[in-house]
Every structure is written in C-alpha cells, then in structure tokens.
C-alpha cells in the first residue's frame, strides 16, 4: 500500500527557494512566470491496512512543520 504526502509552505510564508527558481527561469528566458512555490513529495510504502489517520499522525509529528507548512495525503 502506498501513501503520497505533498508538503507545501502555507500561503503568506516566504519561499526563498521558490523565488530563486522563479528568478532563474526568468534568466533562462522563460517569461511570464509570476510565482513559484516549492515543496516536497514523500512516498510511503505501508503495510496493508494502515489507516489515513496513521499517516496524518506521521505528518503532524515528523513529515510537516505544521506551523509553516500544509500537507495533503493521497492513499492508494
């Protein structure tokens, strides 16, 4: 069983890596990129029967800094 967790900085939190990517894309000639937000994707291989509640607990305790990050879980 697989779970995919997408972690992103919350809106309003400064994203220096995203801004660096936006700037670099402009320098490479890619006009029209007005904003970039960078995050992380975590794939978990889980034992059958592992609940989404368990994955949520993993996110709350380790995978995301919930003060500045939000996360989305996709099971399956």
PDB file of N, CA, C and O in Angstrom:
ATOM      1  N   UNK A   1       0.850  -1.176   0.000  1.00  0.00           N
ATOM      2  CA  UNK A   1       0.000   0.000   0.000  1.00  0.00           C
ATOM      3  C   UNK A   1       0.895   1.238   0.000  1.00  0.00           C
ATOM      4  O   UNK A   1       1.917   1.285   0.684  1.00  0.00           O
ATOM      5  N   UNK A   2       0.490   2.228  -0.776  1.00  0.00           N
ATOM      6  CA  UNK A   2       1.298   3.439  -0.903  1.00  0.00           C
ATOM      7  C   UNK A   2       0.488   4.660  -0.464  1.00  0.00           C
ATOM      8  O   UNK A   2      -0.713   4.755  -0.718  1.00  0.00           O
ATOM      9  N   UNK A   3       1.167   5.574   0.190  1.00  0.00           N
ATOM     10  CA  UNK A   3       0.589   6.883   0.511  1.00  0.00           C
ATOM     11  C   UNK A   3       1.547   7.929  -0.030  1.00  0.00           C
ATOM     12  O   UNK A   3       2.765   7.795   0.086  1.00  0.00           O
ATOM     13  N   UNK A   4       0.983   8.969  -0.622  1.00  0.00           N
ATOM     14  CA  UNK A   4       1.771  10.086  -1.114  1.00  0.00           C
ATOM     15  C   UNK A   4       1.392  11.321  -0.307  1.00  0.00           C
ATOM     16  O   UNK A   4       0.218  11.674  -0.199  1.00  0.00           O
ATOM     17  N   UNK A   5       2.403  11.969   0.254  1.00  0.00           N
ATOM     18  CA  UNK A   5       2.189  13.177   1.050  1.00  0.00           C
ATOM     19  C   UNK A   5       2.862  14.338   0.318  1.00  0.00           C
ATOM     20  O   UNK A   5       4.056  14.289   0.022  1.00  0.00           O
ATOM     21  N   UNK A   6       2.092  15.366   0.035  1.00  0.00           N
ATOM     22  CA  UNK A   6       2.616  16.580  -0.576  1.00  0.00           C
ATOM     23  C   UNK A   6       2.649  17.663   0.495  1.00  0.00           C
ATOM     24  O   UNK A   6       1.625  17.983   1.098  1.00  0.00           O
ATOM     25  N   UNK A   7       3.827  18.220   0.724  1.00  0.00           N
ATOM     26  CA  UNK A   7       4.017  19.239   1.757  1.00  0.00           C
ATOM     27  C   UNK A   7       4.416  20.547   1.069  1.00  0.00           C
ATOM     28  O   UNK A   7       5.350  20.582   0.268  1.00  0.00           O
ATOM     29  N   UNK A   8       3.699  21.610   1.392  1.00  0.00           N
ATOM     30  CA  UNK A   8       3.974  22.931   0.815  1.00  0.00           C
ATOM     31  C   UNK A   8       3.981  23.972   1.928  1.00  0.00           C
ATOM     32  O   UNK A   8       3.315  23.815   2.951  1.00  0.00           O
ATOM     33  N   UNK A   9       4.748  25.042   1.708  1.00  0.00           N
ATOM     34  CA  UNK A   9       4.685  26.161   2.637  1.00  0.00           C
ATOM     35  C   UNK A   9       3.290  26.777   2.560  1.00  0.00           C
ATOM     36  O   UNK A   9       2.695  26.855   1.485  1.00  0.00           O
ATOM     37  N   UNK A  10       2.783  27.208   3.694  1.00  0.00           N
ATOM     38  CA  UNK A  10       1.482  27.863   3.720  1.00  0.00           C
ATOM     39  C   UNK A  10       1.556  29.190   2.972  1.00  0.00           C
ATOM     40  O   UNK A  10       2.615  29.811   2.884  1.00  0.00           O
ATOM     41  N   UNK A  11       0.404  29.615   2.431  1.00  0.00           N
ATOM     42  CA  UNK A  11       0.339  30.913   1.770  1.00  0.00           C
ATOM     43  C   UNK A  11       0.765  31.990   2.772  1.00  0.00           C
ATOM     44  O   UNK A  11       0.405  31.938   3.948  1.00  0.00           O
ATOM     45  N   UNK A  12       1.521  32.944   2.293  1.00  0.00           N
ATOM     46  CA  UNK A  12       1.972  34.035   3.150  1.00  0.00           C
ATOM     47  C   UNK A  12       3.323  33.783   3.792  1.00  0.00           C
ATOM     48  O   UNK A  12       3.921  34.705   4.346  1.00  0.00           O
ATOM     49  N   UNK A  13       3.821  32.545   3.729  1.00  0.00           N
ATOM     50  CA  UNK A  13       5.139  32.224   4.274  1.00  0.00           C
ATOM     51  C   UNK A  13       6.164  32.435   3.160  1.00  0.00           C
ATOM     52  O   UNK A  13       5.998  31.919   2.055  1.00  0.00           O
ATOM     53  N   UNK A  14       7.213  33.186   3.448  1.00  0.00           N
ATOM     54  CA  UNK A  14       8.262  33.471   2.480  1.00  0.00           C
ATOM     55  C   UNK A  14       8.866  32.171   1.960  1.00  0.00           C
ATOM     56  O   UNK A  14       9.212  31.287   2.744  1.00  0.00           O
ATOM     57  N   UNK A  15       8.994  32.055   0.641  1.00  0.00           N
ATOM     58  CA  UNK A  15       9.535  30.857  -0.002  1.00  0.00           C
ATOM     59  C   UNK A  15      10.781  31.249  -0.799  1.00  0.00           C
ATOM     60  O   UNK A  15      10.685  31.470  -2.006  1.00  0.00           O
ATOM     61  N   UNK A  16      11.945  31.339  -0.155  1.00  0.00           N
ATOM     62  CA  UNK A  16      13.144  31.784  -0.858  1.00  0.00           C
ATOM     63  C   UNK A  16      13.574  30.832  -1.971  1.00  0.00           C
ATOM     64  O   UNK A  16      14.094  31.285  -2.991  1.00  0.00           O
ATOM     65  N   UNK A  17      13.373  29.535  -1.804  1.00  0.00           N
ATOM     66  CA  UNK A  17      13.738  28.597  -2.869  1.00  0.00           C
ATOM     67  C   UNK A  17      12.837  28.793  -4.088  1.00  0.00           C
ATOM     68  O   UNK A  17      13.313  28.778  -5.223  1.00  0.00           O
ATOM     69  N   UNK A  18      11.557  28.973  -3.858  1.00  0.00           N
ATOM     70  CA  UNK A  18      10.638  29.228  -4.951  1.00  0.00           C
ATOM     71  C   UNK A  18      10.993  30.512  -5.685  1.00  0.00           C
ATOM     72  O   UNK A  18      10.939  30.566  -6.914  1.00  0.00           O
ATOM     73  N   UNK A  19      11.352  31.538  -4.936  1.00  0.00           N
ATOM     74  CA  UNK A  19      11.733  32.817  -5.546  1.00  0.00           C
ATOM     75  C   UNK A  19      13.015  32.670  -6.359  1.00  0.00           C
ATOM     76  O   UNK A  19      13.139  33.273  -7.425  1.00  0.00           O
ATOM     77  N   UNK A  20      13.971  31.876  -5.873  1.00  0.00           N
ATOM     78  CA  UNK A  20      15.205  31.638  -6.623  1.00  0.00           C
ATOM     79  C   UNK A  20      14.911  30.903  -7.931  1.00  0.00           C
ATOM     80  O   UNK A  20      15.507  31.218  -8.961  1.00  0.00           O
ATOM     81  N   UNK A  21      14.009  29.940  -7.903  1.00  0.00           N
ATOM     82  CA  UNK A  21      13.625  29.224  -9.119  1.00  0.00           C
ATOM     83  C   UNK A  21      12.941  30.177 -10.100  1.00  0.00           C
ATOM     84  O   UNK A  21      13.233  30.152 -11.296  1.00  0.00           O
ATOM     85  N   UNK A  22      12.029  31.019  -9.595  1.00  0.00           N
ATOM     86  CA  UNK A  22      11.352  31.992 -10.454  1.00  0.00           C
ATOM     87  C   UNK A  22      12.359  32.906 -11.138  1.00  0.00           C
ATOM     88  O   UNK A  22      12.273  33.157 -12.340  1.00  0.00           O
ATOM     89  N   UNK A  23      13.307  33.397 -10.360  1.00  0.00           N
ATOM     90  CA  UNK A  23      14.335  34.286 -10.903  1.00  0.00           C
ATOM     91  C   UNK A  23      15.178  33.554 -11.955  1.00  0.00           C
ATOM     92  O   UNK A  23      15.455  34.114 -13.016  1.00  0.00           O
ATOM     93  N   UNK A  24      15.583  32.327 -11.678  1.00  0.00           N
ATOM     94  CA  UNK A  24      16.406  31.554 -12.615  1.00  0.00           C
ATOM     95  C   UNK A  24      15.649  31.265 -13.909  1.00  0.00           C
ATOM     96  O   UNK A  24      16.237  31.318 -14.990  1.00  0.00           O
ATOM     97  N   UNK A  25      14.365  30.962 -13.817  1.00  0.00           N
ATOM     98  CA  UNK A  25      13.571  30.727 -15.022  1.00  0.00           C
ATOM     99  C   UNK A  25      13.523  31.991 -15.891  1.00  0.00           C
ATOM    100  O   UNK A  25      13.626  31.914 -17.116  1.00  0.00           O
ATOM    101  N   UNK A  26      13.369  33.145 -15.251  1.00  0.00           N
ATOM    102  CA  UNK A  26      13.386  34.407 -15.994  1.00  0.00           C
ATOM    103  C   UNK A  26      14.722  34.636 -16.675  1.00  0.00           C
ATOM    104  O   UNK A  26      14.774  35.087 -17.819  1.00  0.00           O
ATOM    105  N   UNK A  27      15.810  34.322 -15.964  1.00  0.00           N
ATOM    106  CA  UNK A  27      17.146  34.496 -16.532  1.00  0.00           C
ATOM    107  C   UNK A  27      17.380  33.562 -17.718  1.00  0.00           C
ATOM    108  O   UNK A  27      18.184  33.867 -18.599  1.00  0.00           O
ATOM    109  N   UNK A  28      16.684  32.433 -17.742  1.00  0.00           N
ATOM    110  CA  UNK A  28      16.806  31.488 -18.853  1.00  0.00           C
ATOM    111  C   UNK A  28      15.866  31.818 -20.011  1.00  0.00           C
ATOM    112  O   UNK A  28      15.814  31.099 -21.009  1.00  0.00           O
ATOM    113  N   UNK A  29      15.135  32.903 -19.866  1.00  0.00           N
ATOM    114  CA  UNK A  29      14.276  33.346 -20.952  1.00  0.00           C
ATOM    115  C   UNK A  29      12.833  32.882 -20.862  1.00  0.00           C
ATOM    116  O   UNK A  29      12.068  33.081 -21.806  1.00  0.00           O
ATOM    117  N   UNK A  30      12.447  32.279 -19.771  1.00  0.00           N
ATOM    118  CA  UNK A  30      11.066  31.843 -19.595  1.00  0.00           C
ATOM    119  C   UNK A  30      10.260  32.987 -18.988  1.00  0.00           C
ATOM    120  O   UNK A  30      10.159  33.116 -17.768  1.00  0.00           O
ATOM    121  N   UNK A  31       9.696  33.806 -19.852  1.00  0.00           N
ATOM    122  CA  UNK A  31       8.919  34.956 -19.410  1.00  0.00           C
ATOM    123  C   UNK A  31       7.534  34.514 -18.957  1.00  0.00           C
ATOM    124  O   UNK A  31       7.039  33.466 -19.371  1.00  0.00           O
ATOM    125  N   UNK A  32       6.925  35.308 -18.119  1.00  0.00           N
ATOM    126  CA  UNK A  32       5.546  35.048 -17.718  1.00  0.00           C
ATOM    127  C   UNK A  32       5.398  34.221 -16.464  1.00  0.00           C
ATOM    128  O   UNK A  32       4.270  33.966 -16.042  1.00  0.00           O
ATOM    129  N   UNK A  33       6.486  33.789 -15.846  1.00  0.00           N
ATOM    130  CA  UNK A  33       6.388  33.047 -14.586  1.00  0.00           C
ATOM    131  C   UNK A  33       6.304  34.079 -13.474  1.00  0.00           C
ATOM    132  O   UNK A  33       7.295  34.735 -13.150  1.00  0.00           O
ATOM    133  N   UNK A  34       5.133  34.221 -12.896  1.00  0.00           N
ATOM    134  CA  UNK A  34       4.910  35.258 -11.897  1.00  0.00           C
ATOM    135  C   UNK A  34       5.148  34.780 -10.473  1.00  0.00           C
ATOM    136  O   UNK A  34       5.326  35.598  -9.571  1.00  0.00           O
ATOM    137  N   UNK A  35       5.155  33.484 -10.260  1.00  0.00           N
ATOM    138  CA  UNK A  35       5.395  32.970  -8.918  1.00  0.00           C
ATOM    139  C   UNK A  35       5.706  31.495  -8.945  1.00  0.00           C
ATOM    140  O   UNK A  35       5.211  30.761  -9.799  1.00  0.00           O
ATOM    141  N   UNK A  36       6.533  31.059  -8.003  1.00  0.00           N
ATOM    142  CA  UNK A  36       6.884  29.646  -7.856  1.00  0.00           C
ATOM    143  C   UNK A  36       6.828  29.315  -6.374  1.00  0.00           C
ATOM    144  O   UNK A  36       7.374  30.046  -5.547  1.00  0.00           O
ATOM    145  N   UNK A  37       6.175  28.225  -6.044  1.00  0.00           N
ATOM    146  CA  UNK A  37       6.182  27.704  -4.672  1.00  0.00           C
ATOM    147  C   UNK A  37       6.822  26.332  -4.746  1.00  0.00           C
ATOM    148  O   UNK A  37       6.413  25.499  -5.555  1.00  0.00           O
ATOM    149  N   UNK A  38       7.807  26.092  -3.924  1.00  0.00           N
ATOM    150  CA  UNK A  38       8.498  24.811  -3.929  1.00  0.00           C
ATOM    151  C   UNK A  38       8.103  24.026  -2.693  1.00  0.00           C
ATOM    152  O   UNK A  38       7.980  24.584  -1.602  1.00  0.00           O
ATOM    153  N   UNK A  39       7.907  22.740  -2.868  1.00  0.00           N
ATOM    154  CA  UNK A  39       7.531  21.884  -1.749  1.00  0.00           C
ATOM    155  C   UNK A  39       8.270  20.566  -1.807  1.00  0.00           C
ATOM    156  O   UNK A  39       9.324  20.449  -2.432  1.00  0.00           O
ATOM    157  N   UNK A  40       7.698  19.576  -1.143  1.00  0.00           N
ATOM    158  CA  UNK A  40       8.311  18.252  -1.180  1.00  0.00           C
ATOM    159  C   UNK A  40       7.227  17.192  -1.324  1.00  0.00           C
ATOM    160  O   UNK A  40       6.096  17.368  -0.871  1.00  0.00           O
ATOM    161  N   UNK A  41       7.598  16.095  -1.962  1.00  0.00           N
ATOM    162  CA  UNK A  41       6.724  14.960  -2.170  1.00  0.00           C
ATOM    163  C   UNK A  41       7.332  13.774  -1.445  1.00  0.00           C
ATOM    164  O   UNK A  41       8.498  13.441  -1.655  1.00  0.00           O
ATOM    165  N   UNK A  42       6.547  13.140  -0.594  1.00  0.00           N
ATOM    166  CA  UNK A  42       7.018  12.000   0.185  1.00  0.00           C
ATOM    167  C   UNK A  42       6.153  10.803  -0.162  1.00  0.00           C
ATOM    168  O   UNK A  42       4.931  10.859  -0.024  1.00  0.00           O
ATOM    169  N   UNK A  43       6.780   9.713  -0.615  1.00  0.00           N
ATOM    170  CA  UNK A  43       6.056   8.480  -0.895  1.00  0.00           C
ATOM    171  C   UNK A  43       6.364   7.475   0.198  1.00  0.00           C
ATOM    172  O   UNK A  43       7.525   7.197   0.500  1.00  0.00           O
ATOM    173  N   UNK A  44       5.317   6.941   0.779  1.00  0.00           N
ATOM    174  CA  UNK A  44       5.449   5.968   1.860  1.00  0.00           C
ATOM    175  C   UNK A  44       4.928   4.614   1.391  1.00  0.00           C
ATOM    176  O   UNK A  44       3.812   4.522   0.879  1.00  0.00           O
ATOM    177  N   UNK A  45       5.719   3.577   1.561  1.00  0.00           N
ATOM    178  CA  UNK A  45       5.253   2.209   1.336  1.00  0.00           C
ATOM    179  C   UNK A  45       4.807   1.689   2.696  1.00  0.00           C
ATOM    180  O   UNK A  45       5.602   1.605   3.632  1.00  0.00           O
ATOM    181  N   UNK A  46       3.523   1.342   2.796  1.00  0.00           N
ATOM    182  CA  UNK A  46       2.928   1.000   4.077  1.00  0.00           C
ATOM    183  C   UNK A  46       2.383  -0.425   4.080  1.00  0.00           C
ATOM    184  O   UNK A  46       2.055  -0.978   3.030  1.00  0.00           O
ATOM    185  N   UNK A  47       2.293  -1.000   5.248  1.00  0.00           N
ATOM    186  CA  UNK A  47       1.660  -2.312   5.388  1.00  0.00           C
ATOM    187  C   UNK A  47       0.174  -2.175   5.064  1.00  0.00           C
ATOM    188  O   UNK A  47      -0.437  -1.147   5.355  1.00  0.00           O
ATOM    189  N   UNK A  48      -0.401  -3.210   4.463  1.00  0.00           N
ATOM    190  CA  UNK A  48      -1.831  -3.210   4.175  1.00  0.00           C
ATOM    191  C   UNK A  48      -2.611  -2.920   5.450  1.00  0.00           C
ATOM    192  O   UNK A  48      -2.282  -3.421   6.526  1.00  0.00           O
ATOM    193  N   UNK A  49      -3.634  -2.114   5.313  1.00  0.00           N
ATOM    194  CA  UNK A  49      -4.477  -1.804   6.457  1.00  0.00           C
ATOM    195  C   UNK A  49      -4.053  -0.571   7.228  1.00  0.00           C
ATOM    196  O   UNK A  49      -4.749  -0.154   8.154  1.00  0.00           O
ATOM    197  N   UNK A  50      -2.922   0.022   6.866  1.00  0.00           N
ATOM    198  CA  UNK A  50      -2.505   1.251   7.535  1.00  0.00           C
ATOM    199  C   UNK A  50      -3.517   2.338   7.204  1.00  0.00           C
ATOM    200  O   UNK A  50      -3.845   2.550   6.036  1.00  0.00           O
ATOM    201  N   UNK A  51      -4.001   3.010   8.205  1.00  0.00           N
ATOM    202  CA  UNK A  51      -5.072   3.990   8.006  1.00  0.00           C
ATOM    203  C   UNK A  51      -4.519   5.367   7.626  1.00  0.00           C
ATOM    204  O   UNK A  51      -3.355   5.684   7.871  1.00  0.00           O
ATOM    205  N   UNK A  52      -5.390   6.163   7.025  1.00  0.00           N
ATOM    206  CA  UNK A  52      -5.035   7.543   6.715  1.00  0.00           C
ATOM    207  C   UNK A  52      -4.801   8.322   8.005  1.00  0.00           C
ATOM    208  O   UNK A  52      -3.994   9.251   8.029  1.00  0.00           O
ATOM    209  N   UNK A  53      -5.489   7.958   9.060  1.00  0.00           N
ATOM    210  CA  UNK A  53      -5.281   8.609  10.358  1.00  0.00           C
ATOM    211  C   UNK A  53      -3.844   8.412  10.840  1.00  0.00           C
ATOM    212  O   UNK A  53      -3.259   9.313  11.441  1.00  0.00           O
ATOM    213  N   UNK A  54      -3.281   7.238  10.577  1.00  0.00           N
ATOM    214  CA  UNK A  54      -1.894   6.969  10.961  1.00  0.00           C
ATOM    215  C   UNK A  54      -0.943   7.848  10.150  1.00  0.00           C
ATOM    216  O   UNK A  54       0.021   8.391  10.690  1.00  0.00           O
ATOM    217  N   UNK A  55      -1.216   7.983   8.857  1.00  0.00           N
ATOM    218  CA  UNK A  55      -0.376   8.838   8.012  1.00  0.00           C
ATOM    219  C   UNK A  55      -0.507  10.295   8.454  1.00  0.00           C
ATOM    220  O   UNK A  55       0.481  11.030   8.460  1.00  0.00           O
ATOM    221  N   UNK A  56      -1.700  10.711   8.817  1.00  0.00           N
ATOM    222  CA  UNK A  56      -1.906  12.067   9.334  1.00  0.00           C
ATOM    223  C   UNK A  56      -1.057  12.284  10.574  1.00  0.00           C
ATOM    224  O   UNK A  56      -0.433  13.334  10.728  1.00  0.00           O
ATOM    225  N   UNK A  57      -1.033  11.307  11.448  1.00  0.00           N
ATOM    226  CA  UNK A  57      -0.216  11.419  12.660  1.00  0.00           C
ATOM    227  C   UNK A  57       1.269  11.532  12.308  1.00  0.00           C
ATOM    228  O   UNK A  57       2.002  12.290  12.942  1.00  0.00           O
ATOM    229  N   UNK A  58       1.713  10.776  11.294  1.00  0.00           N
ATOM    230  CA  UNK A  58       3.112  10.883  10.837  1.00  0.00           C
ATOM    231  C   UNK A  58       3.413  12.308  10.368  1.00  0.00           C
ATOM    232  O   UNK A  58       4.466  12.867  10.675  1.00  0.00           O
ATOM    233  N   UNK A  59       2.471  12.882   9.623  1.00  0.00           N
ATOM    234  CA  UNK A  59       2.650  14.249   9.127  1.00  0.00           C
ATOM    235  C   UNK A  59       2.730  15.244  10.274  1.00  0.00           C
ATOM    236  O   UNK A  59       3.598  16.117  10.297  1.00  0.00           O
ATOM    237  N   UNK A  60       1.824  15.103  11.217  1.00  0.00           N
ATOM    238  CA  UNK A  60       1.762  16.039  12.342  1.00  0.00           C
ATOM    239  C   UNK A  60       3.005  15.956  13.229  1.00  0.00           C
ATOM    240  O   UNK A  60       3.436  16.958  13.799  1.00  0.00           O
ATOM    241  N   UNK A  61       3.580  14.748  13.341  1.00  0.00           N
ATOM    242  CA  UNK A  61       4.717  14.566  14.245  1.00  0.00           C
ATOM    243  C   UNK A  61       6.079  14.722  13.586  1.00  0.00           C
ATOM    244  O   UNK A  61       7.048  15.061  14.265  1.00  0.00           O
ATOM    245  N   UNK A  62       6.181  14.479  12.256  1.00  0.00           N
ATOM    246  CA  UNK A  62       7.504  14.468  11.648  1.00  0.00           C
ATOM    247  C   UNK A  62       7.562  15.043  10.242  1.00  0.00           C
ATOM    248  O   UNK A  62       8.452  15.841   9.946  1.00  0.00           O
ATOM    249  N   UNK A  63       6.651  14.666   9.381  1.00  0.00           N
ATOM    250  CA  UNK A  63       6.814  14.950   7.958  1.00  0.00           C
ATOM    251  C   UNK A  63       6.564  16.406   7.574  1.00  0.00           C
ATOM    252  O   UNK A  63       7.091  16.871   6.564  1.00  0.00           O
ATOM    253  N   UNK A  64       5.782  17.122   8.350  1.00  0.00           N
ATOM    254  CA  UNK A  64       5.487  18.527   8.041  1.00  0.00           C
ATOM    255  C   UNK A  64       5.637  19.374   9.298  1.00  0.00           C
ATOM    256  O   UNK A  64       5.308  18.939  10.401  1.00  0.00           O
ATOM    257  N   UNK A  65       6.134  20.572   9.112  1.00  0.00           N
ATOM    258  CA  UNK A  65       6.164  21.561  10.187  1.00  0.00           C
ATOM    259  C   UNK A  65       4.858  22.335  10.068  1.00  0.00           C
ATOM    260  O   UNK A  65       4.764  23.289   9.295  1.00  0.00           O
ATOM    261  N   UNK A  66       3.855  21.926  10.829  1.00  0.00           N
ATOM    262  CA  UNK A  66       2.507  22.456  10.639  1.00  0.00           C
ATOM    263  C   UNK A  66       2.356  23.929  11.008  1.00  0.00           C
ATOM    264  O   UNK A  66       1.305  24.520  10.757  1.00  0.00           O
ATOM    265  N   UNK A  67       3.373  24.524  11.591  1.00  0.00           N
ATOM    266  CA  UNK A  67       3.332  25.958  11.861  1.00  0.00           C
ATOM    267  C   UNK A  67       3.436  26.732  10.544  1.00  0.00           C
ATOM    268  O   UNK A  67       2.752  27.739  10.360  1.00  0.00           O
ATOM    269  N   UNK A  68       4.291  26.263   9.627  1.00  0.00           N
ATOM    270  CA  UNK A  68       4.521  26.986   8.381  1.00  0.00           C
ATOM    271  C   UNK A  68       4.174  26.175   7.133  1.00  0.00           C
ATOM    272  O   UNK A  68       4.189  26.722   6.030  1.00  0.00           O
ATOM    273  N   UNK A  69       3.864  24.891   7.278  1.00  0.00           N
ATOM    274  CA  UNK A  69       3.593  24.041   6.126  1.00  0.00           C
ATOM    275  C   UNK A  69       2.201  23.418   6.217  1.00  0.00           C
ATOM    276  O   UNK A  69       1.678  23.166   7.302  1.00  0.00           O
ATOM    277  N   UNK A  70       1.628  23.180   5.057  1.00  0.00           N
ATOM    278  CA  UNK A  70       0.391  22.399   4.978  1.00  0.00           C
ATOM    279  C   UNK A  70       0.734  21.111   4.227  1.00  0.00           C
ATOM    280  O   UNK A  70       1.761  21.032   3.553  1.00  0.00           O
ATOM    281  N   UNK A  71      -0.126  20.114   4.347  1.00  0.00           N
ATOM    282  CA  UNK A  71       0.132  18.850   3.664  1.00  0.00           C
ATOM    283  C   UNK A  71      -1.158  18.267   3.138  1.00  0.00           C
ATOM    284  O   UNK A  71      -2.252  18.559   3.621  1.00  0.00           O
ATOM    285  N   UNK A  72      -0.987  17.421   2.118  1.00  0.00           N
ATOM    286  CA  UNK A  72      -2.116  16.718   1.516  1.00  0.00           C
ATOM    287  C   UNK A  72      -1.718  15.250   1.403  1.00  0.00           C
ATOM    288  O   UNK A  72      -0.600  14.934   0.995  1.00  0.00           O
ATOM    289  N   UNK A  73      -2.621  14.368   1.760  1.00  0.00           N
ATOM    290  CA  UNK A  73      -2.367  12.926   1.733  1.00  0.00           C
ATOM    291  C   UNK A  73      -3.200  12.284   0.638  1.00  0.00           C
ATOM    292  O   UNK A  73      -4.388  12.573   0.497  1.00  0.00           O
ATOM    293  N   UNK A  74      -2.571  11.413  -0.133  1.00  0.00           N
ATOM    294  CA  UNK A  74      -3.287  10.602  -1.120  1.00  0.00           C
ATOM    295  C   UNK A  74      -2.968   9.145  -0.831  1.00  0.00           C
ATOM    296  O   UNK A  74      -1.811   8.731  -0.909  1.00  0.00           O
ATOM    297  N   UNK A  75      -3.968   8.383  -0.505  1.00  0.00           N
ATOM    298  CA  UNK A  75      -3.791   6.962  -0.199  1.00  0.00           C
ATOM    299  C   UNK A  75      -4.052   6.153  -1.470  1.00  0.00           C
ATOM    300  O   UNK A  75      -4.920   6.484  -2.278  1.00  0.00           O
ATOM    301  N   UNK A  76      -3.269   5.079  -1.616  1.00  0.00           N
ATOM    302  CA  UNK A  76      -3.550   4.161  -2.721  1.00  0.00           C
ATOM    303  C   UNK A  76      -2.576   4.174  -3.808  1.00  0.00           C
ATOM    304  O   UNK A  76      -2.726   3.436  -4.782  1.00  0.00           O
TER     305      UNK A  76
END
